[in-house]
């Protein structure tokens, strides 16, 4: 039997165009669905598709990002806060570039 759980978190909602409270549904320890509590828009994540199309280490990096960011904040809060706006803006491009390069290799 599948084990499920729910967690609330504040995330940026593209539909609301602001940070709002979301409900994150986990199924067997993996994110299954994320729903904005403000507008009700949700996305469902097909874990089999993710596993087939993306590197395991990328998934691992995404899942460990909160822990790594916390360590970075604890080590140098000022440096972390100064670099955060740049990193947030450039991250989508860096992820796109990583996947584009991977597709070229295949």
Biotite code that builds the C-alpha atoms (Angstrom):
import biotite.structure as struc

atoms = struc.array([
    struc.Atom([0.000, 0.000, 0.000], chain_id="A", res_id=1, res_name="UNK", atom_name="CA", element="C"),
    struc.Atom([1.311, 3.454, -0.936], chain_id="A", res_id=2, res_name="UNK", atom_name="CA", element="C"),
    struc.Atom([2.247, 5.785, 1.914], chain_id="A", res_id=3, res_name="UNK", atom_name="CA", element="C"),
    struc.Atom([1.086, 9.383, 1.509], chain_id="A", res_id=4, res_name="UNK", atom_name="CA", element="C"),
    struc.Atom([1.646, 12.590, 3.450], chain_id="A", res_id=5, res_name="UNK", atom_name="CA", element="C"),
    struc.Atom([1.031, 16.317, 3.033], chain_id="A", res_id=6, res_name="UNK", atom_name="CA", element="C"),
    struc.Atom([3.190, 19.343, 3.851], chain_id="A", res_id=7, res_name="UNK", atom_name="CA", element="C"),
    struc.Atom([2.430, 23.054, 3.596], chain_id="A", res_id=8, res_name="UNK", atom_name="CA", element="C"),
    struc.Atom([5.073, 25.408, 2.184], chain_id="A", res_id=9, res_name="UNK", atom_name="CA", element="C"),
    struc.Atom([5.291, 28.913, 0.789], chain_id="A", res_id=10, res_name="UNK", atom_name="CA", element="C"),
    struc.Atom([6.264, 28.772, -2.882], chain_id="A", res_id=11, res_name="UNK", atom_name="CA", element="C"),
    struc.Atom([6.050, 31.145, -5.830], chain_id="A", res_id=12, res_name="UNK", atom_name="CA", element="C"),
    struc.Atom([2.817, 30.595, -7.774], chain_id="A", res_id=13, res_name="UNK", atom_name="CA", element="C"),
    struc.Atom([3.086, 31.533, -11.434], chain_id="A", res_id=14, res_name="UNK", atom_name="CA", element="C"),
    struc.Atom([-0.691, 31.911, -11.695], chain_id="A", res_id=15, res_name="UNK", atom_name="CA", element="C"),
    struc.Atom([-0.975, 34.256, -8.679], chain_id="A", res_id=16, res_name="UNK", atom_name="CA", element="C"),
    struc.Atom([2.376, 35.888, -9.569], chain_id="A", res_id=17, res_name="UNK", atom_name="CA", element="C"),
    struc.Atom([3.463, 35.920, -5.927], chain_id="A", res_id=18, res_name="UNK", atom_name="CA", element="C"),
    struc.Atom([4.575, 33.699, -3.088], chain_id="A", res_id=19, res_name="UNK", atom_name="CA", element="C"),
    struc.Atom([1.602, 31.808, -1.671], chain_id="A", res_id=20, res_name="UNK", atom_name="CA", element="C"),
    struc.Atom([0.932, 28.861, 0.590], chain_id="A", res_id=21, res_name="UNK", atom_name="CA", element="C"),
    struc.Atom([0.972, 25.524, -1.233], chain_id="A", res_id=22, res_name="UNK", atom_name="CA", element="C"),
    struc.Atom([0.093, 22.001, -0.244], chain_id="A", res_id=23, res_name="UNK", atom_name="CA", element="C"),
    struc.Atom([2.690, 19.424, -1.257], chain_id="A", res_id=24, res_name="UNK", atom_name="CA", element="C"),
    struc.Atom([1.424, 15.849, -1.500], chain_id="A", res_id=25, res_name="UNK", atom_name="CA", element="C"),
    struc.Atom([3.985, 13.088, -1.133], chain_id="A", res_id=26, res_name="UNK", atom_name="CA", element="C"),
    struc.Atom([3.417, 9.524, -2.282], chain_id="A", res_id=27, res_name="UNK", atom_name="CA", element="C"),
    struc.Atom([5.945, 6.920, -1.132], chain_id="A", res_id=28, res_name="UNK", atom_name="CA", element="C"),
    struc.Atom([8.356, 9.675, -0.096], chain_id="A", res_id=29, res_name="UNK", atom_name="CA", element="C"),
    struc.Atom([8.322, 11.482, -3.450], chain_id="A", res_id=30, res_name="UNK", atom_name="CA", element="C"),
    struc.Atom([6.487, 14.646, -4.469], chain_id="A", res_id=31, res_name="UNK", atom_name="CA", element="C"),
    struc.Atom([3.262, 13.642, -6.197], chain_id="A", res_id=32, res_name="UNK", atom_name="CA", element="C"),
    struc.Atom([1.309, 16.910, -6.456], chain_id="A", res_id=33, res_name="UNK", atom_name="CA", element="C"),
    struc.Atom([1.752, 20.593, -5.554], chain_id="A", res_id=34, res_name="UNK", atom_name="CA", element="C"),
    struc.Atom([-1.340, 22.781, -5.206], chain_id="A", res_id=35, res_name="UNK", atom_name="CA", element="C"),
    struc.Atom([-1.596, 26.525, -4.578], chain_id="A", res_id=36, res_name="UNK", atom_name="CA", element="C"),
    struc.Atom([-3.981, 27.141, -1.682], chain_id="A", res_id=37, res_name="UNK", atom_name="CA", element="C"),
    struc.Atom([-4.738, 30.636, -3.020], chain_id="A", res_id=38, res_name="UNK", atom_name="CA", element="C"),
    struc.Atom([-5.866, 29.907, -6.598], chain_id="A", res_id=39, res_name="UNK", atom_name="CA", element="C"),
    struc.Atom([-6.236, 26.117, -6.511], chain_id="A", res_id=40, res_name="UNK", atom_name="CA", element="C"),
    struc.Atom([-3.959, 25.508, -9.493], chain_id="A", res_id=41, res_name="UNK", atom_name="CA", element="C"),
    struc.Atom([-1.953, 22.335, -9.047], chain_id="A", res_id=42, res_name="UNK", atom_name="CA", element="C"),
    struc.Atom([0.637, 20.308, -10.851], chain_id="A", res_id=43, res_name="UNK", atom_name="CA", element="C"),
    struc.Atom([0.946, 16.573, -10.661], chain_id="A", res_id=44, res_name="UNK", atom_name="CA", element="C"),
    struc.Atom([4.366, 15.006, -11.018], chain_id="A", res_id=45, res_name="UNK", atom_name="CA", element="C"),
    struc.Atom([4.751, 11.707, -12.816], chain_id="A", res_id=46, res_name="UNK", atom_name="CA", element="C"),
    struc.Atom([7.751, 10.181, -11.061], chain_id="A", res_id=47, res_name="UNK", atom_name="CA", element="C"),
    struc.Atom([8.204, 7.463, -13.709], chain_id="A", res_id=48, res_name="UNK", atom_name="CA", element="C"),
    struc.Atom([8.498, 10.119, -16.428], chain_id="A", res_id=49, res_name="UNK", atom_name="CA", element="C"),
    struc.Atom([10.956, 12.089, -14.318], chain_id="A", res_id=50, res_name="UNK", atom_name="CA", element="C"),
    struc.Atom([13.107, 9.019, -13.712], chain_id="A", res_id=51, res_name="UNK", atom_name="CA", element="C"),
    struc.Atom([13.082, 8.103, -17.416], chain_id="A", res_id=52, res_name="UNK", atom_name="CA", element="C"),
    struc.Atom([13.993, 11.547, -18.710], chain_id="A", res_id=53, res_name="UNK", atom_name="CA", element="C"),
    struc.Atom([16.255, 13.105, -16.133], chain_id="A", res_id=54, res_name="UNK", atom_name="CA", element="C"),
    struc.Atom([19.476, 12.021, -14.570], chain_id="A", res_id=55, res_name="UNK", atom_name="CA", element="C"),
    struc.Atom([19.245, 10.426, -11.147], chain_id="A", res_id=56, res_name="UNK", atom_name="CA", element="C"),
    struc.Atom([21.878, 12.783, -9.818], chain_id="A", res_id=57, res_name="UNK", atom_name="CA", element="C"),
    struc.Atom([19.807, 15.804, -10.895], chain_id="A", res_id=58, res_name="UNK", atom_name="CA", element="C"),
    struc.Atom([16.824, 14.511, -8.936], chain_id="A", res_id=59, res_name="UNK", atom_name="CA", element="C"),
    struc.Atom([19.121, 13.905, -6.008], chain_id="A", res_id=60, res_name="UNK", atom_name="CA", element="C"),
    struc.Atom([20.459, 17.472, -6.225], chain_id="A", res_id=61, res_name="UNK", atom_name="CA", element="C"),
    struc.Atom([16.968, 18.960, -6.321], chain_id="A", res_id=62, res_name="UNK", atom_name="CA", element="C"),
    struc.Atom([15.863, 16.938, -3.318], chain_id="A", res_id=63, res_name="UNK", atom_name="CA", element="C"),
    struc.Atom([18.966, 17.866, -1.316], chain_id="A", res_id=64, res_name="UNK", atom_name="CA", element="C"),
    struc.Atom([18.915, 21.587, -2.252], chain_id="A", res_id=65, res_name="UNK", atom_name="CA", element="C"),
    struc.Atom([17.115, 22.810, 0.903], chain_id="A", res_id=66, res_name="UNK", atom_name="CA", element="C"),
    struc.Atom([19.677, 21.067, 3.123], chain_id="A", res_id=67, res_name="UNK", atom_name="CA", element="C"),
    struc.Atom([22.606, 22.434, 1.093], chain_id="A", res_id=68, res_name="UNK", atom_name="CA", element="C"),
    struc.Atom([21.183, 25.970, 1.155], chain_id="A", res_id=69, res_name="UNK", atom_name="CA", element="C"),
    struc.Atom([20.709, 25.777, 4.925], chain_id="A", res_id=70, res_name="UNK", atom_name="CA", element="C"),
    struc.Atom([24.353, 24.760, 5.391], chain_id="A", res_id=71, res_name="UNK", atom_name="CA", element="C"),
    struc.Atom([25.448, 27.599, 3.116], chain_id="A", res_id=72, res_name="UNK", atom_name="CA", element="C"),
    struc.Atom([23.332, 30.099, 5.090], chain_id="A", res_id=73, res_name="UNK", atom_name="CA", element="C"),
    struc.Atom([24.764, 28.898, 8.390], chain_id="A", res_id=74, res_name="UNK", atom_name="CA", element="C"),
    struc.Atom([28.327, 29.186, 7.080], chain_id="A", res_id=75, res_name="UNK", atom_name="CA", element="C"),
    struc.Atom([28.014, 32.716, 5.621], chain_id="A", res_id=76, res_name="UNK", atom_name="CA", element="C"),
    struc.Atom([24.628, 34.408, 5.905], chain_id="A", res_id=77, res_name="UNK", atom_name="CA", element="C"),
    struc.Atom([25.753, 37.730, 4.379], chain_id="A", res_id=78, res_name="UNK", atom_name="CA", element="C"),
    struc.Atom([27.390, 36.073, 1.377], chain_id="A", res_id=79, res_name="UNK", atom_name="CA", element="C"),
    struc.Atom([24.376, 33.836, 0.904], chain_id="A", res_id=80, res_name="UNK", atom_name="CA", element="C"),
    struc.Atom([21.932, 36.758, 0.985], chain_id="A", res_id=81, res_name="UNK", atom_name="CA", element="C"),
    struc.Atom([24.069, 38.838, -1.407], chain_id="A", res_id=82, res_name="UNK", atom_name="CA", element="C"),
    struc.Atom([24.262, 36.022, -3.973], chain_id="A", res_id=83, res_name="UNK", atom_name="CA", element="C"),
    struc.Atom([20.639, 34.865, -3.708], chain_id="A", res_id=84, res_name="UNK", atom_name="CA", element="C"),
    struc.Atom([18.956, 37.356, -6.113], chain_id="A", res_id=85, res_name="UNK", atom_name="CA", element="C"),
    struc.Atom([21.470, 36.609, -8.879], chain_id="A", res_id=86, res_name="UNK", atom_name="CA", element="C"),
    struc.Atom([21.170, 32.868, -8.332], chain_id="A", res_id=87, res_name="UNK", atom_name="CA", element="C"),
    struc.Atom([17.366, 32.939, -8.367], chain_id="A", res_id=88, res_name="UNK", atom_name="CA", element="C"),
    struc.Atom([17.336, 34.873, -11.641], chain_id="A", res_id=89, res_name="UNK", atom_name="CA", element="C"),
    struc.Atom([19.962, 32.739, -13.399], chain_id="A", res_id=90, res_name="UNK", atom_name="CA", element="C"),
    struc.Atom([18.924, 29.286, -12.113], chain_id="A", res_id=91, res_name="UNK", atom_name="CA", element="C"),
    struc.Atom([16.276, 28.600, -14.803], chain_id="A", res_id=92, res_name="UNK", atom_name="CA", element="C"),
    struc.Atom([18.842, 29.363, -17.520], chain_id="A", res_id=93, res_name="UNK", atom_name="CA", element="C"),
    struc.Atom([21.490, 27.204, -15.863], chain_id="A", res_id=94, res_name="UNK", atom_name="CA", element="C"),
    struc.Atom([19.056, 24.264, -15.607], chain_id="A", res_id=95, res_name="UNK", atom_name="CA", element="C"),
    struc.Atom([17.970, 24.750, -19.228], chain_id="A", res_id=96, res_name="UNK", atom_name="CA", element="C"),
    struc.Atom([21.598, 24.821, -20.336], chain_id="A", res_id=97, res_name="UNK", atom_name="CA", element="C"),
    struc.Atom([22.364, 21.635, -18.398], chain_id="A", res_id=98, res_name="UNK", atom_name="CA", element="C"),
    struc.Atom([19.464, 19.771, -20.044], chain_id="A", res_id=99, res_name="UNK", atom_name="CA", element="C"),
    struc.Atom([20.263, 21.160, -23.488], chain_id="A", res_id=100, res_name="UNK", atom_name="CA", element="C"),
    struc.Atom([23.831, 19.924, -23.212], chain_id="A", res_id=101, res_name="UNK", atom_name="CA", element="C"),
    struc.Atom([22.597, 16.512, -22.044], chain_id="A", res_id=102, res_name="UNK", atom_name="CA", element="C"),
    struc.Atom([20.215, 16.259, -25.035], chain_id="A", res_id=103, res_name="UNK", atom_name="CA", element="C"),
    struc.Atom([23.128, 17.050, -27.397], chain_id="A", res_id=104, res_name="UNK", atom_name="CA", element="C"),
    struc.Atom([25.124, 14.180, -25.896], chain_id="A", res_id=105, res_name="UNK", atom_name="CA", element="C"),
    struc.Atom([22.289, 11.694, -26.525], chain_id="A", res_id=106, res_name="UNK", atom_name="CA", element="C"),
])
